[in-house]
Amino acid sequence: MSDAVYNWDRVVHKNVRSSDGADVGTIIQVAGDKVRIMLGTNNQYEVPKSTVEGFDGSEVQLSVPYAQIGQYKVE
């Protein structure tokens, strides 16, 4: 995984993995200090950019495990 994300527009429509390797979904929007992720058709999560650990050009890696993703769910 590469270090920091320098161009946030490049991560839109990229797959996201939690720190324990689980599929979290696809980034659908980057706005301000948040990254919006879509999982399936109805589940959306809004995580802080600070939880993004890296980007390798095809996948975004988060610094949080899958079990904690639910706290970022958008209702």
C-alpha positions, 0 to 999 in steps of 0.5 A: 500500500502506498503512503498518503493520498495526494489526489483524492479525486483518484480514489472515487470509484475505487474499492475499499478494504478495512485494516483486517482485509474485509471488503468495505465497498466502493468510494462514491464521494470525497467531500471536505474531510470525509470519504463516502463509501457505498456497500451494496445498494443501500448501505453508505458509510462516511469515514474521516479521511484520517482513517485512510491509510493508503492507496495503491492505485486500485484499492484504498486501505483503511486503518480501522477493522471491519467491526468498527465500520458500522459506527460510520453508517449514514442513515 
